[in-house]
Amino acid sequence: MIRRFQIKADGLEAALVYLSGLTDKELIQNHVLSPLMNSDFDTNTELPIPLGQIKIINTWSQIENAIFGGDSVLLIHSRTTAHQLDTKGWPQRNVEDAHNEIALKGAHQGFTETRSQNIAMIRRYIPHRELTVKEIVIGVRSKTRISILYLKDVASEDVLKELETRIHNITVDAVASNGELIEFIEDNPYSPFPQFIVTERPDLAVSQILQGRFVTVMDHSPNVLIAPTNFISFFQGVDDYGTRWLVASSIRMLRFISFIIALFLPASYVAFISFNFEVIPVELYLSIAESRTRVPFSPVMEALLMEITLETMREGALRIPTPIGQTVGVVGGIVIGQAAVQAGIVSNIMIIVVAITAISSFVIPNYDMGAAVRLLRFPMMLAAALFGIVGLVIGWMTLIGHLISLESLGTPYGTPLAPFRFADMKDAFLRFPLWAIRRRPKGNGTIQSIRQGKNPNKR
């Protein structure tokens, strides 16, 4: 829209250009048009506009970017420059709970689709001058704004340069989500394992900034990216630091055990039944053999059939309303499992294996890591079907080698195990008392490693 008017001070013709729907019309009327049309002032020195930010721009590309970015542009007759006015006012979602990352003792607020609001939530946690925000614009057509937040006196300059270089090298029409951004900047795009932490919780983002990591906030996305990261970080939950350390350590160990169960239990079933049945106790083997007398499929086909059915139900439950989806997931699994056993398609023991596997995969707190486990479960079953226990060992060694070779923004993905750093083990498989974790993780390449002094209350 173009609003033409006359400035009262010197009678100059002027025009205010903005896009309807991206600007606050009430703000424009009361704080831009009304002062300009009713106030006496010197147009050569100042504008009587009580706005937070007014920029002088002098190119058509700057004018275009300002208008399409939600700002208004003031053009005054016979002037070679224009004024960019901060009048953004598009519809915004209120701050709500982080529905996908539920915490029992954490803050009940999550990020929104507005970048400035997300940055403000982080600043509320860290009101310090060293919290730095760097802005980058990507997308030839979308002009998507990205902000990188970090502690200037803590985070690694080399990692920052690497992250900025990768983002600047993106040449694409538009980047619509964090998921698309990750694919452009991650170290190994062919790995099933996530190399960035994606979260919608401000408290988690803040805790990672304090450890020397970088948080990337993007417009139109209710999630932020955290990097560099390592494998163990995906098993650390928000509640770990609000719970007593013995309990938190036990729960964290349970997550790692669940990871192994979710990845290898179906493959172990296939290996033991098909090849290495001699390691199974006789009574248990007779029970399994009896339950499989009516099953027409081989163990690997039985396992693949049930796992594919489970993943189909899981995906279907995500695509329907939440209350109904939970019902479909639980009731549907029970009904289909009982019907499959009665029809002689699968055995009772297979239903137990699938149920334990599904529950174990839910224990992993990070969705992206859980998705990687569900994907890798299938090649593990195929390896077990071909080589038995030897196939499991080959799969395990291949997995370990791949994890060690991965990097996140050039930092080791396997730290603190590979390379081994004893000091970082205090917050790895176990969570030591907070007063005992005096140093930041070295794997992040932090400049300042000490994050707390000695506690005189503890020995």
N, C-alpha and C positions, 0 to 999 in steps of 0.2 A: 504494500500500500504506500501511496505517496500523499502526504499531508502538506499542502502548501499554506503558508501563513506569512504575516508581516511582523518583523521584530519591532517592538515599540521603541526601543532605545534610539535607533537611527533610521528607522523606516525601511531597512533592507528587506528584500524578498528572501524567503528561506523555504526549505522543504525538508520534511522529516520522512525518511524512507525506512520501512520495516516490513516484516512478514507477519501477517495475521496468524495467530495460533502459536507463534514462537515467542511472542512478547507479551508483557503485562500492560494491557491497555489503560488500566487505572493509573499505573505508574507513569505512563507516557503523558496522560492528560494532566495529572496533578503536579508532577515534578519536572516535566519537560516543556510541554506546550504552554501551560499557564504561566510559569515564570518568564518565558521568552516573550510572550505576548503582552504581559502586564507589568514588567519591571524595567526600570531605567538602569543601564549598565553600559560599560565600554566593551563592545564586541571584539576589540583588538587585544584585550588583556584577559578577560575572563568571561565565563558563562554562569548565570545564576541558577545552575541546575544542581540540586542537592543529591547527586548520585555518587556511588562509591568509586567508580572508575570511569574516566573520560580520556580517550586517546585521540591524538592527532594523527590522521592517516592522509596519504596523498597519492595513492595509486588505485586504479580501478579494481585490481585483484584484491587489495585490502578491503575495499568497500564491499565487494562481492562476498568475501569470506565473512565479514562482519554481519552482513544482512542474513546470510544463510545460517550463521551460527546463533541467531536469536537476538543480536544487538540491533539497535537503531542507528542510523547514520544521518547526521545533521549537515545539510548543504546550505551554504550562505552565498548569496549572489556576489559575484566579483571576487570570491575567495578561491585560492588555488589549493586549499586543504579542506578536509572535512573532519567532523568530530564523530568518533565512535562512542556511543552511549550504552552502558550496561543496563539493558531493560529486559533481560530474559524473563520469560514468564510462562513456560509451557507446563502442562499438567504433570504433577509429580506424585509418586506413591509415598505414603507415610511410612515411617520406620516401623517395621514389624519384627516378629520373632524370626530367627533363622530356622525355618521349618525343616530343612534338609540336614541340619547339623544340630541336633537337640543336645543340650547340656543340662545336667541336673542342677549344677551349682554355678554355672556361668551366667553372663549377662543375657538378658532376653531382648536382644536387638540384632538386626541383620542389615547388611548393606542394601542399598536401593539402586535404581538405574541411573541416578544422578551422580556424576563424578564429584562435583563440588561438595555435595552432602556427605559422600563417603569419606572424602579427605577430612572434612570437619569432624566426623566421628573419630577418626584416628588421632587428630590433633587434640581432642578432648582427653585422650589417654596420655599423650606425650606433649605437654605444653612447654616444649624446649626449643631453643633457637637452633640447635643442631639438627632438628628434624627438617630435612630438605626435600623440596618437591621440584622435580624437573618435568617439564611438559614437552611432549612430542606430538606432532600431527601426522597421521598416516592415512592412506586412502586417497587416490586421485580424485574420486567423486564424493566419497563419504566425509572426508575431512574429519576423521575420528580423532578425538583428543585423548591422549594417554598421559598419565602422570606416574612418575616413578618416585616412591617415597623411601627414604633411608636416613640413617643417622650419619651425618657427614664425618664425625670424628671416630666412627666405629667401623662402618662398612668399607669393603675393599674397593679402591679406585679402579683396579684392573678389572674386577668383575663388573663394575658399573660401566666402564667403557665398552666391555664386551656386549652387555645388554643393550646399551644405546646403539652400538654399531649394528646389531642384528635388527633392531626395530627400524632404524633409518634405512636399512637396505631393502625393506619391504616395498615393492612397487606393485600395487594392485588397485583395482577400482574401489573396493570397499572391504573393510574388516568389521563384521557385524557382531562378533562375540569373542569372548576370551578363548574359546576352543579353537577358533580360526587363528587367532594370534599365536597360540602355542605351537601350532603346526608350522608356522613360519620361522620361529626362533628357537625351537628345541634342538638339543644336540644330536639326538638320534631319532629321526622320525619313524624308523622301522621297528623300534622297540615297543613291546606291549606295555612296558612299565611307564608310569607317569613321571615326568621330569620337572614338573611344576606342581606345587600345591595350589589347588583351587578351593577357595573358602568364601563363605558369605558371613563370617563372624568377625566383627571388628576386634574383639579381644584376642583372637588367634592371630590376626594380622599384626597386631601391636606386639605380641610376644615374639613373633618372628623378626620384626624390625629391631627389637631390643637385643636379639641374638646376632645382629649384623647382617641380616638378609634384606632383600629388596622386595617391596610390594608394588605391583603394577596395577593401577586403577584405570579402567577404561570407561568411556562414556557408553551409556545404554546397557551396561552389564551389571547385574546385581552381585557379581562375584569379583574377587581380586586374585591376582597371581602372586605366588611367593616363590622366590628363587634366590640363590641356589639352594638345593635341597638334597637329601640323601634318602636311602631306602628306609631307614629306621624312622624318619620323620613322619611317614605315612601311618605309623602305628601309635603315634602319640596323640592322645585325645585332650580336649580342653579340660575335662574334669580331672585329669591326672594331677594338675597343680592346685586343685581345690580340695583334694582328698588326702588323707594321711598317707605318708610315703610308702608304708608297708602295704596298704591296700592298693595304692596306685601301681606299685611294682608287681603285685600279684596279678592285677587285671592286665597289665601290659604283657606279662609273660603268657597269660591266657590268649592274648591276641596273636602272638607269634605261634603258639601251638595250634590255634585255630587256622592260621595261614597254612601251616604244613598239612593239617587234616583236610582242609578244603581243596588243596592242590593235589594231594597224593592218595587220599583214601579210595576213590573209585579206581584209580590205577593199581593200587595195592590189591584190591579185590580181584581185579582181572588177572594180575600176575600170580597170586596165590592159588586161585581156582584153576587157571589154565596150565600153569607150569610147575609151580613150587608148592603143591598141595601137601608135601611131606612135612612142611614146617607148621602146619595147622594141627592142633590137638585132635586126637582121633574122635572124641565125642562131638566136638564142634564140626569136624569135617563130615561126620555122618549126618548131623542135623542139616548142614548146608546141602549135602547131596540129596537128602530126602526132599527138601524144599524145591530142588531144581529138577525133580523127576518129570514134571509136566511142562517144563520150559523148553520151547523148541529152538531157542536162540543160543548162540555161544555167549560166554561171559562178556566179551567185549561188545557184542551187538546189544546185549541186554543193558549194559552200562550206558552205551551211547544213546539208546532209545530213551532211557529214563532221564538222562542228563539233558537231552534235547527237549524232552517234554517239560522238564523243570524250567529251563531257560525260556521256553515259549510262554509258560504260565507267568513267569516273573515279568517278562516284557509286556504281556497283556495286562497285568495288574498295574503297570506304570501308566498305561494309556487311558485308564478309566478313572472316574472320581475316587478320591482317596478312601473314603469309608467303604465304598463298594469294592475297591481294589484289594483292600486288606482281607475282606471276606472271601473274595474269589481266590486269593492266594492260599489261604488256610484251608477253607472248606473244599476248594477244588482239588488241592493236593491230596487230602484224605480220601475223597471220593474216587479219584482216578487211581490212586494207589491200591485201594481195596478192590476196585473193579479189575485192575490188571492182575492182581494176585489170584483172584477167583477165576479169571479167564485163563490162567496158566501162561500168561505172557511174560511175567517176571516172577522172581522168587521173593519170599518174605525178607530174606537177608539183604536183597538189593534195595528194597524199600527203606530198610534201616540205614543202609549206607548212604542213599541219596538224601534222606532226612538229616542225618548227622552232617553231611557235606554242606547242605543248604544252610543249616543253622550256623555252622562254623564260618561260612562266607559272610554272614550278617555281622559277625563279631568284629570284622575288620572295619575300623572307623572311617576310612577314606573310600569313597565310592569308586574313584578311578583305579585304586589298587585292587579293590574287590573285583572290578571288571576285568583287570588283567589276570587275576587268579582264575576266574571263570573261563577265560579264553584258553589259558595254558593247560587247563585240566584235560582238554581233548587230546592234544599231542602226547601228553603223559600217558593217557589210556592206550593210545596206539602203540607207543614204545613198549608198554607193559605187555600188550597183546603179541608183539613180535618177539621180544627177548626176555620176558618175565622180569625177575628181580634185577637182572643185568640191565634191562631197559630202564628200570626205575633209577638205577645208579647213574646210567648215562644221562638221563634226563636231569637228574639232580646236579651232576657236575657241569652240564651245559648251562643250566640256570645260574649256578654260582659264577661261572666264568663270564657269563653275559652281564650279570649285575656288577661284577668288579670292573668290567671294561667300560661301563656307562659313565657319563659325566653330566653334570647340570651346570650350565654356564661355565664350562671349563673346570669345575671342581669335582673331586671324586664322589661318585654316587655310593660307593661302598663304605665310605668312612662312617664310624671310627674303626671298622674292622679291617678295611683295605683301602688306604694304608691304616695301620693300627695306631690309634691314639688313646692311650690309657686314660688321660684326663677327661676325654669326651665320653668315656664309658659310664660316667656317673649319671648320665641322662640318656641311656640307650635301651638295653633290654630291661634294666631296672631303673627306677627313679629314686635317686638318693635324696635325703632331706635337702630342702632348698638352701639352707645355710651352708651346706657342704659343696654346693655347685657354685664355686666362686669365679670360674672362667667361662667365657663364651666358647662355642665350638670352633676349633681351629680349622675345620674343613671349609668354613665360610670365607677364609682368608681375611679375617677381621684385623683392623689396625690396632684396636684397643681390646685386649683379651680379658682384662679384669672387669667384672661387672658388679662386684660387691666386695666390701672389706671383710675382715675377720669379725665374726660375731662374738663379742665378749661374753654372751650368755651361754655359749656352747663350748665344749672342750674338744 
